[in-house]
Amino acid sequence: MLAFLRGSVLEKERGRAVILVGGMGFEVFLPLSLYERLPAKGGEVELYTCLLLREDRPEIYAFGDREERDFFLRLLRVGGVGPKTALALISCFSVEELREAIRREDLEKLTTVPGVGKKTARRLLLELKEEKGAPVEDEGAAEAVAALMNLGYRRREAEEAVREAKAGGAQRIEELLRLSLAYLGRRKEGKEA
């Protein structure tokens, strides 16, 4: 997957930019906090990225550091949270502020984010608080889960398939996706039989 970009800013507008890398322009969506820190047109930039496969086209989300990108991927695993909502959360608060809000179960703070109602905020608190003490899974596994969810699988199905793929020895994102899809296909065939 596309995990990192280094290039120059070709276009820049609120919430998106085009980064010129080796003669190719990559459109990236980014949190407002990063938009404000981007250099002017022509300036060099290094971004941690996440490629999400949407039904109609792929989308690249870019972040100033790995921690932001990894937290974005964790947010995507929460039921009812899509890329726009996850980006809005990271635009409004730093990762540390979000972790603190989750730790304190601060529903009111989370609902100040556009697009986050009480139902979504409760889900965030429930699902992210549960994994607070657990180690963050590796980047490849998180991206594989996000990719499977974009293909229409539920979070739990996607996580189960990726765990199975990892148990089968897969490490790279391509292997994780291939083995996960094979596992999900076998499960579907078993249910239809």
VOVEX-566440 format. One record per atom (N, C-alpha, C): residue number from 0; atom name; x, y negated, z negated. Coordinates in nm, 3 decimals, always signed. Layout:
! residues N
[NUM; CA; [X; Y; Z]]
...
//
This chain:
! residues 193
[0; N; [+0.084; +0.120; +0.000]]
[0; CA; [+0.000; +0.000; +0.000]]
[0; C; [+0.088; -0.125; +0.000]]
[1; N; [+0.023; -0.236; +0.021]]
[1; CA; [+0.091; -0.365; +0.027]]
[1; C; [+0.101; -0.419; -0.115]]
[2; N; [+0.220; -0.415; -0.174]]
[2; CA; [+0.236; -0.450; -0.315]]
[2; C; [+0.306; -0.584; -0.337]]
[3; N; [+0.373; -0.638; -0.234]]
[3; CA; [+0.452; -0.758; -0.254]]
[3; C; [+0.471; -0.831; -0.122]]
[4; N; [+0.465; -0.963; -0.124]]
[4; CA; [+0.492; -1.046; -0.007]]
[4; C; [+0.592; -1.154; -0.044]]
[5; N; [+0.687; -1.178; +0.044]]
[5; CA; [+0.779; -1.292; +0.029]]
[5; C; [+0.780; -1.364; +0.163]]
[6; N; [+0.748; -1.492; +0.162]]
[6; CA; [+0.744; -1.567; +0.286]]
[6; C; [+0.718; -1.714; +0.258]]
[7; N; [+0.674; -1.784; +0.362]]
[7; CA; [+0.647; -1.926; +0.346]]
[7; C; [+0.498; -1.954; +0.362]]
[8; N; [+0.454; -2.059; +0.297]]
[8; CA; [+0.313; -2.098; +0.301]]
[8; C; [+0.282; -2.161; +0.437]]
[9; N; [+0.190; -2.100; +0.510]]
[9; CA; [+0.150; -2.151; +0.641]]
[9; C; [+0.025; -2.237; +0.627]]
[10; N; [-0.071; -2.188; +0.547]]
[10; CA; [-0.194; -2.262; +0.517]]
[10; C; [-0.223; -2.246; +0.369]]
[11; N; [-0.290; -2.344; +0.314]]
[11; CA; [-0.323; -2.337; +0.171]]
[11; C; [-0.453; -2.412; +0.148]]
[12; N; [-0.550; -2.343; +0.090]]
[12; CA; [-0.674; -2.409; +0.049]]
[12; C; [-0.724; -2.338; -0.075]]
[13; N; [-0.815; -2.400; -0.142]]
[13; CA; [-0.865; -2.350; -0.270]]
[13; C; [-0.912; -2.204; -0.259]]
[14; N; [-0.843; -2.115; -0.333]]
[14; CA; [-0.883; -1.975; -0.337]]
[14; C; [-0.824; -1.886; -0.230]]
[15; N; [-0.752; -1.942; -0.134]]
[15; CA; [-0.691; -1.860; -0.028]]
[15; C; [-0.568; -1.931; +0.029]]
[16; N; [-0.485; -1.851; +0.094]]
[16; CA; [-0.366; -1.905; +0.161]]
[16; C; [-0.329; -1.810; +0.273]]
[17; N; [-0.249; -1.859; +0.365]]
[17; CA; [-0.190; -1.774; +0.468]]
[17; C; [-0.039; -1.781; +0.448]]
[18; N; [+0.021; -1.663; +0.431]]
[18; CA; [+0.165; -1.654; +0.406]]
[18; C; [+0.232; -1.597; +0.531]]
[19; N; [+0.332; -1.670; +0.581]]
[19; CA; [+0.406; -1.628; +0.699]]
[19; C; [+0.520; -1.537; +0.656]]
[20; N; [+0.515; -1.411; +0.703]]
[20; CA; [+0.617; -1.312; +0.670]]
[20; C; [+0.661; -1.245; +0.800]]
[21; N; [+0.786; -1.267; +0.838]]
[21; CA; [+0.839; -1.202; +0.958]]
[21; C; [+0.757; -1.225; +1.083]]
[22; N; [+0.708; -1.345; +1.103]]
[22; CA; [+0.632; -1.377; +1.222]]
[22; C; [+0.484; -1.341; +1.215]]
[23; N; [+0.441; -1.282; +1.104]]
[23; CA; [+0.299; -1.246; +1.086]]
[23; C; [+0.240; -1.329; +0.973]]
[24; N; [+0.115; -1.374; +0.992]]
[24; CA; [+0.047; -1.450; +0.888]]
[24; C; [-0.050; -1.361; +0.812]]
[25; N; [-0.029; -1.348; +0.682]]
[25; CA; [-0.116; -1.267; +0.597]]
[25; C; [-0.210; -1.359; +0.520]]
[26; N; [-0.342; -1.341; +0.542]]
[26; CA; [-0.439; -1.416; +0.464]]
[26; C; [-0.452; -1.348; +0.328]]
[27; N; [-0.437; -1.427; +0.222]]
[27; CA; [-0.448; -1.372; +0.086]]
[27; C; [-0.549; -1.456; +0.008]]
[28; N; [-0.622; -1.387; -0.080]]
[28; CA; [-0.713; -1.453; -0.172]]
[28; C; [-0.642; -1.459; -0.306]]
[29; N; [-0.654; -1.570; -0.376]]
[29; CA; [-0.577; -1.587; -0.499]]
[29; C; [-0.653; -1.662; -0.605]]
[30; N; [-0.613; -1.640; -0.731]]
[30; CA; [-0.678; -1.714; -0.840]]
[30; C; [-0.645; -1.863; -0.830]]
[31; N; [-0.734; -1.946; -0.880]]
[31; CA; [-0.713; -2.091; -0.873]]
[31; C; [-0.586; -2.134; -0.946]]
[32; N; [-0.552; -2.063; -1.052]]
[32; CA; [-0.429; -2.097; -1.127]]
[32; C; [-0.306; -2.081; -1.038]]
[33; N; [-0.305; -1.982; -0.951]]
[33; CA; [-0.193; -1.962; -0.859]]
[33; C; [-0.197; -2.066; -0.747]]
[34; N; [-0.314; -2.097; -0.697]]
[34; CA; [-0.330; -2.197; -0.591]]
[34; C; [-0.262; -2.328; -0.632]]
[35; N; [-0.283; -2.368; -0.757]]
[35; CA; [-0.226; -2.493; -0.807]]
[35; C; [-0.074; -2.488; -0.815]]
[36; N; [-0.017; -2.367; -0.828]]
[36; CA; [+0.129; -2.353; -0.839]]
[36; C; [+0.197; -2.327; -0.705]]
[37; N; [+0.120; -2.300; -0.600]]
[37; CA; [+0.181; -2.273; -0.469]]
[37; C; [+0.254; -2.396; -0.418]]
[38; N; [+0.369; -2.375; -0.353]]
[38; CA; [+0.438; -2.489; -0.293]]
[38; C; [+0.359; -2.543; -0.173]]
[39; N; [+0.398; -2.659; -0.125]]
[39; CA; [+0.334; -2.718; -0.008]]
[39; C; [+0.364; -2.635; +0.116]]
[40; N; [+0.297; -2.665; +0.224]]
[40; CA; [+0.317; -2.594; +0.350]]
[40; C; [+0.466; -2.588; +0.384]]
[41; N; [+0.512; -2.467; +0.418]]
[41; CA; [+0.652; -2.446; +0.451]]
[41; C; [+0.736; -2.399; +0.333]]
[42; N; [+0.684; -2.413; +0.213]]
[42; CA; [+0.756; -2.371; +0.093]]
[42; C; [+0.760; -2.219; +0.079]]
[43; N; [+0.868; -2.168; +0.021]]
[43; CA; [+0.884; -2.024; +0.001]]
[43; C; [+0.805; -1.977; -0.122]]
[44; N; [+0.752; -1.855; -0.112]]
[44; CA; [+0.672; -1.801; -0.221]]
[44; C; [+0.690; -1.650; -0.228]]
[45; N; [+0.682; -1.594; -0.349]]
[45; CA; [+0.683; -1.450; -0.373]]
[45; C; [+0.556; -1.415; -0.447]]
[46; N; [+0.481; -1.317; -0.393]]
[46; CA; [+0.352; -1.282; -0.449]]
[46; C; [+0.339; -1.132; -0.470]]
[47; N; [+0.277; -1.093; -0.581]]
[47; CA; [+0.241; -0.954; -0.604]]
[47; C; [+0.100; -0.937; -0.546]]
[48; N; [+0.081; -0.834; -0.468]]
[48; CA; [-0.044; -0.822; -0.393]]
[48; C; [-0.116; -0.690; -0.417]]
[49; N; [-0.240; -0.691; -0.378]]
[49; CA; [-0.325; -0.572; -0.386]]
[49; C; [-0.408; -0.572; -0.258]]
[50; N; [-0.402; -0.463; -0.184]]
[50; CA; [-0.479; -0.448; -0.061]]
[50; C; [-0.604; -0.367; -0.092]]
[51; N; [-0.721; -0.428; -0.070]]
[51; CA; [-0.848; -0.358; -0.091]]
[51; C; [-0.913; -0.334; +0.043]]
[52; N; [-0.959; -0.212; +0.064]]
[52; CA; [-1.024; -0.176; +0.189]]
[52; C; [-1.173; -0.198; +0.174]]
[53; N; [-1.224; -0.301; +0.240]]
[53; CA; [-1.367; -0.332; +0.237]]
[53; C; [-1.432; -0.261; +0.355]]
[54; N; [-1.564; -0.256; +0.356]]
[54; CA; [-1.635; -0.189; +0.465]]
[54; C; [-1.607; -0.253; +0.600]]
[55; N; [-1.605; -0.386; +0.603]]
[55; CA; [-1.590; -0.454; +0.731]]
[55; C; [-1.446; -0.496; +0.763]]
[56; N; [-1.359; -0.505; +0.659]]
[56; CA; [-1.220; -0.543; +0.684]]
[56; C; [-1.137; -0.528; +0.556]]
[57; N; [-1.006; -0.518; +0.573]]
[57; CA; [-0.922; -0.515; +0.453]]
[57; C; [-0.905; -0.656; +0.398]]
[58; N; [-0.883; -0.666; +0.268]]
[58; CA; [-0.858; -0.795; +0.204]]
[58; C; [-0.735; -0.783; +0.115]]
[59; N; [-0.654; -0.887; +0.114]]
[59; CA; [-0.534; -0.890; +0.031]]
[59; C; [-0.555; -0.993; -0.080]]
[60; N; [-0.533; -0.950; -0.203]]
[60; CA; [-0.542; -1.039; -0.318]]
[60; C; [-0.400; -1.059; -0.370]]
[61; N; [-0.364; -1.184; -0.401]]
[61; CA; [-0.227; -1.216; -0.438]]
[61; C; [-0.222; -1.281; -0.576]]
[62; N; [-0.111; -1.252; -0.646]]
[62; CA; [-0.094; -1.300; -0.783]]
[62; C; [+0.049; -1.344; -0.805]]
[63; N; [+0.068; -1.431; -0.903]]
[63; CA; [+0.200; -1.485; -0.932]]
[63; C; [+0.293; -1.387; -1.000]]
[64; N; [+0.237; -1.287; -1.067]]
[64; CA; [+0.322; -1.187; -1.132]]
[64; C; [+0.251; -1.052; -1.135]]
[65; N; [+0.328; -0.951; -1.168]]
[65; CA; [+0.276; -0.813; -1.168]]
[65; C; [+0.168; -0.794; -1.274]]
[66; N; [+0.183; -0.859; -1.389]]
[66; CA; [+0.086; -0.843; -1.497]]
[66; C; [-0.053; -0.889; -1.454]]
[67; N; [-0.061; -1.003; -1.384]]
[67; CA; [-0.189; -1.052; -1.334]]
[67; C; [-0.250; -0.953; -1.235]]
[68; N; [-0.167; -0.903; -1.142]]
[68; CA; [-0.217; -0.809; -1.043]]
[68; C; [-0.268; -0.681; -1.108]]
[69; N; [-0.193; -0.629; -1.206]]
[69; CA; [-0.233; -0.505; -1.273]]
[69; C; [-0.361; -0.524; -1.353]]
[70; N; [-0.377; -0.643; -1.414]]
[70; CA; [-0.500; -0.668; -1.490]]
[70; C; [-0.619; -0.682; -1.395]]
[71; N; [-0.597; -0.742; -1.279]]
[71; CA; [-0.700; -0.751; -1.175]]
[71; C; [-0.749; -0.611; -1.139]]
[72; N; [-0.655; -0.517; -1.121]]
[72; CA; [-0.692; -0.379; -1.087]]
[72; C; [-0.769; -0.313; -1.201]]
[73; N; [-0.733; -0.343; -1.325]]
[73; CA; [-0.808; -0.289; -1.441]]
[73; C; [-0.950; -0.344; -1.441]]
[74; N; [-0.964; -0.472; -1.411]]
[74; CA; [-1.097; -0.533; -1.407]]
[74; C; [-1.185; -0.466; -1.301]]
[75; N; [-1.126; -0.430; -1.188]]
[75; CA; [-1.202; -0.366; -1.081]]
[75; C; [-1.257; -0.230; -1.121]]
[76; N; [-1.197; -0.167; -1.219]]
[76; CA; [-1.244; -0.035; -1.262]]
[76; C; [-1.367; -0.044; -1.353]]
[77; N; [-1.402; -0.165; -1.394]]
[77; CA; [-1.520; -0.185; -1.478]]
[77; C; [-1.643; -0.186; -1.388]]
[78; N; [-1.743; -0.107; -1.422]]
[78; CA; [-1.865; -0.101; -1.344]]
[78; C; [-1.928; -0.237; -1.326]]
[79; N; [-1.964; -0.270; -1.203]]
[79; CA; [-2.029; -0.398; -1.175]]
[79; C; [-1.935; -0.515; -1.152]]
[80; N; [-1.805; -0.492; -1.162]]
[80; CA; [-1.708; -0.599; -1.141]]
[80; C; [-1.640; -0.576; -1.006]]
[81; N; [-1.662; -0.669; -0.915]]
[81; CA; [-1.598; -0.664; -0.785]]
[81; C; [-1.481; -0.760; -0.779]]
[82; N; [-1.417; -0.769; -0.663]]
[82; CA; [-1.298; -0.855; -0.651]]
[82; C; [-1.326; -1.003; -0.679]]
[83; N; [-1.443; -1.054; -0.639]]
[83; CA; [-1.473; -1.196; -0.662]]
[83; C; [-1.485; -1.225; -0.811]]
[84; N; [-1.553; -1.137; -0.882]]
[84; CA; [-1.569; -1.157; -1.027]]
[84; C; [-1.435; -1.143; -1.097]]
[85; N; [-1.357; -1.041; -1.060]]
[85; CA; [-1.225; -1.021; -1.122]]
[85; C; [-1.136; -1.142; -1.097]]
[86; N; [-1.140; -1.196; -0.975]]
[86; CA; [-1.059; -1.313; -0.941]]
[86; C; [-1.106; -1.436; -1.020]]
[87; N; [-1.238; -1.449; -1.037]]
[87; CA; [-1.292; -1.561; -1.115]]
[87; C; [-1.244; -1.555; -1.260]]
[88; N; [-1.242; -1.433; -1.317]]
[88; CA; [-1.194; -1.417; -1.456]]
[88; C; [-1.048; -1.460; -1.468]]
[89; N; [-0.965; -1.415; -1.372]]
[89; CA; [-0.822; -1.449; -1.378]]
[89; C; [-0.799; -1.596; -1.342]]
[90; N; [-0.891; -1.656; -1.267]]
[90; CA; [-0.881; -1.799; -1.235]]
[90; C; [-0.909; -1.885; -1.358]]
[91; N; [-1.004; -1.841; -1.440]]
[91; CA; [-1.046; -1.919; -1.557]]
[91; C; [-0.956; -1.901; -1.679]]
[92; N; [-0.900; -1.781; -1.695]]
[92; CA; [-0.821; -1.751; -1.814]]
[92; C; [-0.694; -1.676; -1.778]]
[93; N; [-0.592; -1.695; -1.859]]
[93; CA; [-0.470; -1.616; -1.842]]
[93; C; [-0.499; -1.472; -1.887]]
[94; N; [-0.412; -1.382; -1.848]]
[94; CA; [-0.428; -1.242; -1.888]]
[94; C; [-0.429; -1.231; -2.040]]
[95; N; [-0.343; -1.306; -2.106]]
[95; CA; [-0.338; -1.302; -2.252]]
[95; C; [-0.468; -1.352; -2.315]]
[96; N; [-0.525; -1.458; -2.258]]
[96; CA; [-0.653; -1.510; -2.308]]
[96; C; [-0.765; -1.407; -2.289]]
[97; N; [-0.764; -1.338; -2.175]]
[97; CA; [-0.865; -1.234; -2.151]]
[97; C; [-0.848; -1.119; -2.249]]
[98; N; [-0.725; -1.077; -2.272]]
[98; CA; [-0.701; -0.969; -2.369]]
[98; C; [-0.749; -1.009; -2.508]]
[99; N; [-0.724; -1.133; -2.545]]
[99; CA; [-0.767; -1.182; -2.677]]
[99; C; [-0.919; -1.187; -2.686]]
[100; N; [-0.985; -1.232; -2.579]]
[100; CA; [-1.132; -1.236; -2.578]]
[100; C; [-1.189; -1.095; -2.592]]
[101; N; [-1.127; -0.999; -2.527]]
[101; CA; [-1.173; -0.860; -2.537]]
[101; C; [-1.148; -0.806; -2.677]]
[102; N; [-1.030; -0.836; -2.732]]
[102; CA; [-0.998; -0.789; -2.867]]
[102; C; [-1.097; -0.845; -2.969]]
[103; N; [-1.133; -0.972; -2.954]]
[103; CA; [-1.225; -1.038; -3.048]]
[103; C; [-1.372; -1.015; -3.013]]
[104; N; [-1.396; -0.946; -2.900]]
[104; CA; [-1.531; -0.923; -2.851]]
[104; C; [-1.606; -1.056; -2.833]]
[105; N; [-1.539; -1.152; -2.767]]
[105; CA; [-1.590; -1.287; -2.747]]
[105; C; [-1.678; -1.293; -2.622]]
[106; N; [-1.802; -1.250; -2.637]]
[106; CA; [-1.898; -1.247; -2.528]]
[106; C; [-1.921; -1.387; -2.471]]
[107; N; [-1.929; -1.485; -2.560]]
[107; CA; [-1.957; -1.622; -2.519]]
[107; C; [-1.848; -1.676; -2.426]]
[108; N; [-1.723; -1.647; -2.456]]
[108; CA; [-1.613; -1.696; -2.373]]
[108; C; [-1.618; -1.634; -2.233]]
[109; N; [-1.644; -1.505; -2.227]]
[109; CA; [-1.648; -1.437; -2.097]]
[109; C; [-1.762; -1.486; -2.010]]
[110; N; [-1.876; -1.521; -2.072]]
[110; CA; [-1.992; -1.565; -1.994]]
[110; C; [-1.976; -1.708; -1.942]]
[111; N; [-1.870; -1.778; -1.980]]
[111; CA; [-1.845; -1.912; -1.923]]
[111; C; [-1.789; -1.902; -1.781]]
[112; N; [-1.747; -1.783; -1.741]]
[112; CA; [-1.691; -1.763; -1.607]]
[112; C; [-1.806; -1.752; -1.507]]
[113; N; [-1.801; -1.828; -1.397]]
[113; CA; [-1.907; -1.819; -1.296]]
[113; C; [-1.921; -1.676; -1.245]]
[114; N; [-2.045; -1.626; -1.243]]
[114; CA; [-2.071; -1.491; -1.194]]
[114; C; [-2.066; -1.383; -1.300]]
[115; N; [-2.032; -1.421; -1.424]]
[115; CA; [-2.026; -1.323; -1.533]]
[115; C; [-2.141; -1.352; -1.630]]
[116; N; [-2.243; -1.266; -1.623]]
[116; CA; [-2.355; -1.278; -1.714]]
[116; C; [-2.331; -1.193; -1.839]]
[117; N; [-2.429; -1.190; -1.927]]
[117; CA; [-2.414; -1.115; -2.051]]
[117; C; [-2.396; -0.965; -2.027]]
[118; N; [-2.468; -0.911; -1.929]]
[118; CA; [-2.458; -0.768; -1.900]]
[118; C; [-2.317; -0.731; -1.855]]
[119; N; [-2.262; -0.809; -1.762]]
[119; CA; [-2.125; -0.783; -1.714]]
[119; C; [-2.024; -0.805; -1.825]]
[120; N; [-2.042; -0.909; -1.904]]
[120; CA; [-1.949; -0.937; -2.015]]
[120; C; [-1.950; -0.822; -2.116]]
[121; N; [-2.069; -0.769; -2.147]]
[121; CA; [-2.077; -0.655; -2.240]]
[121; C; [-2.003; -0.533; -2.183]]
[122; N; [-2.020; -0.512; -2.053]]
[122; CA; [-1.952; -0.399; -1.989]]
[122; C; [-1.800; -0.417; -1.995]]
[123; N; [-1.755; -0.540; -1.971]]
[123; CA; [-1.611; -0.569; -1.980]]
[123; C; [-1.559; -0.538; -2.120]]
[124; N; [-1.632; -0.586; -2.221]]
[124; CA; [-1.590; -0.563; -2.359]]
[124; C; [-1.587; -0.415; -2.391]]
[125; N; [-1.689; -0.343; -2.353]]
[125; CA; [-1.698; -0.201; -2.382]]
[125; C; [-1.589; -0.121; -2.312]]
[126; N; [-1.578; -0.138; -2.182]]
[126; CA; [-1.487; -0.054; -2.104]]
[126; C; [-1.340; -0.093; -2.121]]
[127; N; [-1.310; -0.222; -2.138]]
[127; CA; [-1.170; -0.261; -2.153]]
[127; C; [-1.123; -0.247; -2.298]]
[128; N; [-1.213; -0.261; -2.393]]
[128; CA; [-1.174; -0.242; -2.532]]
[128; C; [-1.140; -0.095; -2.557]]
[129; N; [-1.213; -0.004; -2.491]]
[129; CA; [-1.185; +0.139; -2.506]]
[129; C; [-1.045; +0.175; -2.463]]
[130; N; [-0.996; +0.108; -2.358]]
[130; CA; [-0.863; +0.145; -2.308]]
[130; C; [-0.754; +0.053; -2.361]]
[131; N; [-0.789; -0.037; -2.455]]
[131; CA; [-0.693; -0.133; -2.508]]
[131; C; [-0.568; -0.066; -2.562]]
[132; N; [-0.583; +0.041; -2.638]]
[132; CA; [-0.468; +0.107; -2.698]]
[132; C; [-0.397; +0.203; -2.604]]
[133; N; [-0.462; +0.239; -2.494]]
[133; CA; [-0.403; +0.335; -2.401]]
[133; C; [-0.302; +0.266; -2.312]]
[134; N; [-0.198; +0.337; -2.271]]
[134; CA; [-0.102; +0.276; -2.181]]
[134; C; [-0.168; +0.247; -2.047]]
[135; N; [-0.126; +0.138; -1.986]]
[135; CA; [-0.179; +0.103; -1.854]]
[135; C; [-0.128; +0.207; -1.756]]
[136; N; [-0.220; +0.260; -1.675]]
[136; CA; [-0.177; +0.362; -1.580]]
[136; C; [-0.089; +0.297; -1.475]]
[137; N; [-0.011; +0.380; -1.406]]
[137; CA; [+0.083; +0.324; -1.311]]
[137; C; [+0.011; +0.256; -1.196]]
[138; N; [+0.084; +0.168; -1.130]]
[138; CA; [+0.030; +0.084; -1.025]]
[138; C; [-0.032; +0.164; -0.911]]
[139; N; [+0.033; +0.270; -0.866]]
[139; CA; [-0.019; +0.352; -0.756]]
[139; C; [-0.153; +0.414; -0.790]]
[140; N; [-0.166; +0.466; -0.911]]
[140; CA; [-0.292; +0.528; -0.954]]
[140; C; [-0.403; +0.423; -0.960]]
[141; N; [-0.373; +0.305; -1.013]]
[141; CA; [-0.473; +0.199; -1.022]]
[141; C; [-0.519; +0.155; -0.883]]
[142; N; [-0.425; +0.145; -0.790]]
[142; CA; [-0.461; +0.107; -0.653]]
[142; C; [-0.543; +0.216; -0.586]]
[143; N; [-0.510; +0.342; -0.612]]
[143; CA; [-0.585; +0.454; -0.554]]
[143; C; [-0.728; +0.453; -0.606]]
[144; N; [-0.746; +0.430; -0.735]]
[144; CA; [-0.881; +0.423; -0.793]]
[144; C; [-0.960; +0.309; -0.728]]
[145; N; [-0.897; +0.191; -0.715]]
[145; CA; [-0.964; +0.075; -0.653]]
[145; C; [-1.002; +0.106; -0.508]]
[146; N; [-0.913; +0.172; -0.434]]
[146; CA; [-0.942; +0.206; -0.295]]
[146; C; [-1.060; +0.303; -0.285]]
[147; N; [-1.064; +0.403; -0.372]]
[147; CA; [-1.175; +0.499; -0.371]]
[147; C; [-1.307; +0.430; -0.407]]
[148; N; [-1.301; +0.338; -0.502]]
[148; CA; [-1.423; +0.264; -0.539]]
[148; C; [-1.472; +0.179; -0.421]]
[149; N; [-1.379; +0.124; -0.344]]
[149; CA; [-1.417; +0.046; -0.226]]
[149; C; [-1.479; +0.134; -0.119]]
[150; N; [-1.450; +0.263; -0.123]]
[150; CA; [-1.510; +0.358; -0.029]]
[150; C; [-1.646; +0.406; -0.077]]
[151; N; [-1.688; +0.360; -0.195]]
[151; CA; [-1.822; +0.392; -0.243]]
[151; C; [-1.829; +0.491; -0.358]]
[152; N; [-1.715; +0.540; -0.405]]
[152; CA; [-1.716; +0.634; -0.518]]
[152; C; [-1.731; +0.557; -0.649]]
[153; N; [-1.797; +0.620; -0.746]]
[153; CA; [-1.808; +0.559; -0.879]]
[153; C; [-1.673; +0.564; -0.948]]
[154; N; [-1.654; +0.473; -1.043]]
[154; CA; [-1.525; +0.462; -1.112]]
[154; C; [-1.483; +0.594; -1.174]]
[155; N; [-1.575; +0.660; -1.244]]
[155; CA; [-1.539; +0.786; -1.312]]
[155; C; [-1.499; +0.894; -1.212]]
[156; N; [-1.572; +0.902; -1.100]]
[156; CA; [-1.537; +0.998; -0.994]]
[156; C; [-1.397; +0.969; -0.941]]
[157; N; [-1.372; +0.841; -0.913]]
[157; CA; [-1.243; +0.801; -0.857]]
[157; C; [-1.129; +0.832; -0.954]]
[158; N; [-1.149; +0.799; -1.083]]
[158; CA; [-1.044; +0.827; -1.182]]
[158; C; [-1.020; +0.976; -1.197]]
[159; N; [-1.127; +1.056; -1.197]]
[159; CA; [-1.112; +1.201; -1.208]]
[159; C; [-1.035; +1.257; -1.089]]
[160; N; [-1.067; +1.209; -0.969]]
[160; CA; [-0.999; +1.255; -0.848]]
[160; C; [-0.851; +1.218; -0.851]]
[161; N; [-0.819; +1.097; -0.895]]
[161; CA; [-0.679; +1.053; -0.901]]
[161; C; [-0.603; +1.133; -1.006]]
[162; N; [-0.668; +1.162; -1.119]]
[162; CA; [-0.603; +1.247; -1.222]]
[162; C; [-0.570; +1.384; -1.164]]
[163; N; [-0.665; +1.440; -1.089]]
[163; CA; [-0.641; +1.571; -1.026]]
[163; C; [-0.526; +1.563; -0.926]]
[164; N; [-0.522; +1.456; -0.849]]
[164; CA; [-0.415; +1.439; -0.750]]
[164; C; [-0.280; +1.427; -0.819]]
[165; N; [-0.277; +1.352; -0.930]]
[165; CA; [-0.151; +1.338; -1.006]]
[165; C; [-0.110; +1.473; -1.065]]
[166; N; [-0.207; +1.550; -1.113]]
[166; CA; [-0.178; +1.682; -1.167]]
[166; C; [-0.123; +1.775; -1.058]]
[167; N; [-0.162; +1.747; -0.933]]
[167; CA; [-0.112; +1.825; -0.820]]
[167; C; [+0.023; +1.777; -0.771]]
[168; N; [+0.081; +1.680; -0.838]]
[168; CA; [+0.216; +1.635; -0.804]]
[168; C; [+0.223; +1.508; -0.721]]
[169; N; [+0.110; +1.449; -0.685]]
[169; CA; [+0.113; +1.327; -0.603]]
[169; C; [+0.164; +1.209; -0.685]]
[170; N; [+0.246; +1.127; -0.624]]
[170; CA; [+0.298; +1.007; -0.689]]
[170; C; [+0.273; +0.882; -0.605]]
[171; N; [+0.305; +0.890; -0.476]]
[171; CA; [+0.288; +0.775; -0.388]]
[171; C; [+0.140; +0.753; -0.358]]
[172; N; [+0.103; +0.629; -0.328]]
[172; CA; [-0.036; +0.594; -0.306]]
[172; C; [-0.099; +0.676; -0.194]]
[173; N; [-0.023; +0.698; -0.087]]
[173; CA; [-0.076; +0.775; +0.026]]
[173; C; [-0.111; +0.917; -0.017]]
[174; N; [-0.022; +0.980; -0.094]]
[174; CA; [-0.047; +1.117; -0.143]]
[174; C; [-0.165; +1.118; -0.238]]
[175; N; [-0.170; +1.019; -0.326]]
[175; CA; [-0.280; +1.011; -0.422]]
[175; C; [-0.415; +1.002; -0.351]]
[176; N; [-0.422; +0.917; -0.249]]
[176; CA; [-0.547; +0.902; -0.176]]
[176; C; [-0.583; +1.028; -0.098]]
[177; N; [-0.486; +1.087; -0.031]]
[177; CA; [-0.512; +1.207; +0.048]]
[177; C; [-0.563; +1.320; -0.041]]
[178; N; [-0.493; +1.347; -0.152]]
[178; CA; [-0.534; +1.456; -0.242]]
[178; C; [-0.665; +1.423; -0.314]]
[179; N; [-0.685; +1.297; -0.348]]
[179; CA; [-0.809; +1.257; -0.416]]
[179; C; [-0.929; +1.277; -0.324]]
[180; N; [-0.916; +1.235; -0.198]]
[180; CA; [-1.025; +1.252; -0.103]]
[180; C; [-1.052; +1.400; -0.076]]
[181; N; [-0.945; +1.481; -0.070]]
[181; CA; [-0.963; +1.626; -0.052]]
[181; C; [-1.039; +1.685; -0.171]]
[182; N; [-1.003; +1.643; -0.293]]
[182; CA; [-1.070; +1.691; -0.414]]
[182; C; [-1.218; +1.651; -0.412]]
[183; N; [-1.245; +1.525; -0.378]]
[183; CA; [-1.384; +1.478; -0.375]]
[183; C; [-1.463; +1.551; -0.267]]
[184; N; [-1.400; +1.581; -0.155]]
[184; CA; [-1.465; +1.657; -0.048]]
[184; C; [-1.500; +1.798; -0.094]]
[185; N; [-1.408; +1.863; -0.165]]
[185; CA; [-1.434; +1.999; -0.215]]
[185; C; [-1.549; +1.996; -0.316]]
[186; N; [-1.551; +1.894; -0.401]]
[186; CA; [-1.660; +1.883; -0.500]]
[186; C; [-1.795; +1.866; -0.430]]
[187; N; [-1.797; +1.784; -0.326]]
[187; CA; [-1.922; +1.759; -0.253]]
[187; C; [-1.969; +1.887; -0.185]]
[188; N; [-1.877; +1.961; -0.123]]
[188; CA; [-1.912; +2.087; -0.057]]
[188; C; [-1.966; +2.186; -0.158]]
[189; N; [-1.905; +2.191; -0.277]]
[189; CA; [-1.950; +2.282; -0.383]]
[189; C; [-2.090; +2.251; -0.429]]
[190; N; [-2.125; +2.121; -0.434]]
[190; CA; [-2.260; +2.080; -0.477]]
[190; C; [-2.364; +2.111; -0.371]]
[191; N; [-2.323; +2.101; -0.243]]
[191; CA; [-2.420; +2.126; -0.135]]
[191; C; [-2.443; +2.274; -0.112]]
[192; N; [-2.349; +2.359; -0.152]]
[192; CA; [-2.361; +2.504; -0.128]]
[192; C; [-2.466; +2.568; -0.217]]
//
